[in-house]
């Protein structure tokens, strides 16, 4: 099946066909965008130890993954921070994804656990993001340099 034809190939992307190094496709794009996010609660208050809060976060992230068509590769909720590793569509920037995820989880935590809402927000504004894939920066740089050399001949 040519995944460049028709609409976005959801079955490969959303139903377990995506692994860390699997390329995905939309009608006009072939991509591999894996993001590792880390974020913390405001004042590092021990809210992430609560199993009900953990379940709410996991359920919300999985729901958002379906809505926004990203794949959760790994998630780990630590006592004072969250690791989230996802594969996402190229239409979303990392900051857009964090706004969606932190905004929705924060609102739901505030609604269900109002005592955890500190200073108007559950999360800090900050987050860490790194990209990951199967090609290093050095390999990409060498590929581009070789393209310049091959076009001169």
C-alpha positions in Angstrom: 0.0 0.0 0.0 1.3 3.4 -0.9 1.0 5.5 2.3 1.4 8.7 0.3 -2.0 8.2 -1.3 -5.2 9.1 0.4 -5.5 10.3 4.0 -3.0 10.0 6.8 -2.2 6.3 7.5 -3.7 6.1 11.0 -3.6 2.4 11.3 0.2 2.3 11.2 0.7 5.3 13.4 -1.9 4.9 16.1 -2.5 1.1 16.5 0.9 0.0 17.6 2.7 -0.1 14.2 5.0 2.8 15.2 8.2 2.1 17.1 10.9 4.5 17.9 12.6 4.2 14.5 9.7 3.6 12.2 9.0 6.2 9.5 5.4 7.4 9.2 3.6 9.0 6.4 0.9 11.5 5.6 -0.3 12.2 2.1 2.7 14.4 1.3 5.2 13.8 4.0 7.4 11.0 5.2 8.6 11.6 8.7 10.2 10.4 11.9 9.6 12.9 14.8 10.2 11.4 18.2 10.2 13.8 21.1 11.3 13.3 24.7 9.6 15.7 27.1 10.2 16.3 30.8 8.1 18.7 32.9 7.5 19.3 36.6 4.7 20.4 38.9 4.8 23.9 40.2 6.9 24.1 43.4 7.7 20.4 42.9 4.9 19.7 45.4 4.5 15.9 45.7 1.3 15.6 43.6 2.7 12.9 41.3 2.9 10.3 44.1 -0.9 10.1 44.2 -2.1 7.0 42.1 -5.3 8.8 41.2 -3.4 11.8 39.8 -1.1 9.4 37.9 -4.1 7.6 36.4 -5.7 10.9 35.4 -2.5 12.0 33.7 -2.0 8.7 31.9 -5.7 8.5 30.7 -5.5 12.2 29.6 -2.3 11.7 27.7 -3.7 8.6 25.9 -6.9 10.4 25.1 -4.9 13.4 23.6 -2.8 10.9 21.6 -5.9 9.7 19.9 -7.3 13.1 19.3 -4.1 14.7 18.0 -2.8 11.5 16.4 0.5 11.1 18.2 1.8 7.8 19.5 2.9 7.4 23.1 6.1 5.4 23.0 7.0 5.6 26.7 5.7 7.5 29.8 7.1 7.5 33.3 5.7 9.5 36.2 8.3 10.1 38.8 7.7 11.6 42.2 8.6 15.1 41.0 8.6 15.1 37.2 7.2 13.3 34.2 9.0 11.7 31.2 7.0 11.4 28.0 8.4 10.0 24.8 6.1 10.4 21.8 6.1 10.1 18.0 4.2 13.1 16.5 2.9 14.5 13.3 5.0 17.2 11.7 2.1 19.7 11.9 2.8 20.1 15.6 5.7 21.9 17.1 7.1 20.6 20.4 5.8 23.7 22.2 2.3 23.1 20.7 2.3 19.5 21.9 3.4 20.7 25.4 0.7 23.3 25.5 -1.9 20.7 24.6 -0.6 18.1 27.0 0.2 20.3 30.0 -2.8 22.5 29.5 -5.3 19.6 29.4 -3.7 17.6 32.2 -3.4 20.7 34.4 -7.0 21.7 33.9 -8.2 18.2 34.7 -6.0 17.9 37.8 -7.2 21.3 39.0 -10.8 20.3 38.5 -10.6 16.9 40.2 -8.0 17.9 42.8 -8.5 21.6 43.6 -6.1 21.4 46.6 -3.2 20.7 44.2 -3.8 23.9 42.2 -1.0 26.2 43.4 -0.9 29.8 42.3 -3.4 29.2 39.4 -1.5 26.4 37.7 -0.4 22.8 38.4 2.6 22.8 36.1 5.5 25.2 35.7 5.8 27.0 32.4 9.2 25.3 31.7 9.8 21.9 30.0 12.6 20.0 28.5 12.4 18.6 25.0 14.9 16.6 22.9 14.5 14.9 19.6 15.4 11.3 19.0 15.7 9.0 16.0 17.9 6.6 14.3 20.2 9.1 12.5 22.8 11.2 14.3 23.5 14.8 13.6 26.9 13.9 12.3 25.4 11.5 9.7 23.0 14.2 8.5 25.8 16.7 8.2 27.9 14.3 6.2 24.9 13.5 4.0 24.3 17.2 3.2 28.0 17.8 2.6 28.1 14.9 0.2 25.1 16.2 -1.6 27.0 19.5 -2.3 29.9 17.5 -3.6 27.8 15.3 -5.9 26.0 18.3 -7.4 29.3 20.0 -8.4 30.4 17.1 -10.6 
